[in-house]
Amino acid sequence: MPISCTGVAVAEPEPDTLYVFGSDVYQTTWMRLIEHIDRLDRPDRVGSWLAATARNECLRCLASHKRLVLSPEDVAFDGPAAYEPEVDEALLAHERDQTVREAMSHLPRRWQRLLELLMADPPTSYAEISDELGLPVGSIGPTRGRCLARLRVLLDESYGREAASTHSPPLASISG
């Protein structure tokens, strides 16, 4: 939410630039662990400590990257323009989604369901996935890896077909 104060507004970072902060947060979180490793009372809780530290670092990083936008005093500032993807960007995203759905349809139904459960919002726990699919909890990660590897192959094949169908034939074959 932008804050206006006599011609000056504080604006949030653009959505397409937020990914830049990820590596900074990642590195700083691990650096903080190294700095504070001797102060951790319960080593078995290092995972939750890392999660809390990463969250706090994300908030600090976002706060430090807000920017000032000047506006004339006689013009009301309603805030920065909302990010709206370009039409081409939306079409490309839709095409990409269709390609992924098509590739997923070629996976075994059990693998499709596994990927659906893993990508659910909120995330499905490994215990629930194990119960639903009858997989041991320890097999879920390796099975996910095989699913994604096969999906990657299917997508590479799909993009290869699309690239081949959209390229013009070589000039020699046109004139010959």
N, C-alpha and C positions, 0 to 999 in steps of 0.2 A: 504494500500500500504506500504510494508516494506521499510525502509530507511537503506541503507548500508553505513558504514563508517569505512574503514580499518578493516575488519574482524568482525564488530559488526553490527547486524541488529536489528531493532525494528519490532516485529511481532505482528499482531493483535491476540486477544484471539481466541482459537479454537471455531467453531460454537457450538459444543456440550457443551461447558462450559458457554456460554452466559446466559443460564437460571438462573444460580446462582446469577447473578447480579440483577435480577428482584425484589427479596424480599428486597435487600439493597436499591434499588431505591425507592421502595414503602414506606419503613419505613422512609427514609430520606426525601422524599417529604412531608409526613405528619408531620414530625418533623419540617421542614422548615415552614409549615403553622402555626404550634403552635408558633414557634419563632417570626413570622412576622405578626400574626393575627391583632395586634394593628396598623400596618402600612398600612393595606389594605384600600384604599380610597373608593372603591366601592365593598361592600360585594356581590352584585349581579354578580360580575365578578370572583368570587372565583374559578369557574370551569376552566376558561381559565388560571387563575393564576396557578392552580394546573397542568394543562397540560403543560404550559411553564416550570414550575419548574421541572416536571418529565422529560421532554425532556433534559433540561440542566443537570440534575443529571445523566441521561443516558450517555450523552456525557462525563461528568466528570469521571464517573465510568469506561467507556471504555478506556479513556485516561490514567487513573491511573493503569489499568491492562495490559497495553502493556508489553511485555517482551523482554528482550535482548537475542539474540541467537548468540553465538560465532561461527565463521567459520574461517578456516585457511585463511591466507591472499592470498595464491596463488590459491585459488579456488574461482571462481566467484559465488556470492550468488544471485540466481534468485528469492529469496523470499521463504516463507514457502510453503510446499507442499499444493496444494489445497485440501480442504476437499472433499473426495469422499466416499460416504457410501459403506460399505462392500456389497458384492453381496447378502449375507443373509439378510442384513438390507433392501436392495431394494426389495427383494422378499417378505419379511414380510410386508413392507409398501404397496406393490401392493395388497397382499392378504387382508390386513386390509381395504384398499380403496374399494375393491370389496365387502367385507362384509358389509361395511357401505352403499354402493350403493344399494345392495340387500335389506338391512333393510329399507332404505328410500323408495324403490319401494312399500313397504307394507303400507306406510302412505297414507292418502287421498291426492289426487293431489294438493288440495289447500294448505295443510301443506307442501308438497314437494316444492311448488313454494315459500311459505313464507321463508323456510329455504334457498332456493337458493338466494332469494333477500337479506336476512340478511347476507349471506356469500359472496356476490358479492364483487369484487375488481374493482373499488372503491365501498365502501359501499353505498347501496341504502338508501335514507332517509326514515324515518317513514311516512312522508307525501306522498312520491311516492308509498310506499308499500300500504298505505291506499287507494290511488287512484286506483292502479292496482287490489287489491284484494277485495276492497269494505269493508274493516275492519275499524272501528274507530281507530284512533291513539292510544287511551288508551287501546285497546284490543290487540294490537300487542305483547306487552311483556308477558301478561298472556297466549296468544295463543302459543307464542314461547316456554314458559315453558311447556305447555301440549305436544307440538310436541316433544321437547327434552326428556321429561319423557317417552313418548311412544317409541321413537327411542331407548332410553336406554334399555327398556324392550325387544324390538326386538333384539337388539345387545346381551343382556345377553342370550336370548334364542338361538341365532345363535351360540354364543361361547360355550354355554352348549352343543349343538348338535355336534359341531366340537370336543370338548373335549371328548365326549362320543364315537365318531366314531374313535378317534385316540388312545384310551387307550386299552391295551390288556385285555382280560378277566382274572378274577382271576385264580390263579393256581389251586384251587380246581375244577373249572369247566373244566380245561384242562385235569387233570388226572382222573376225575371221569367218 
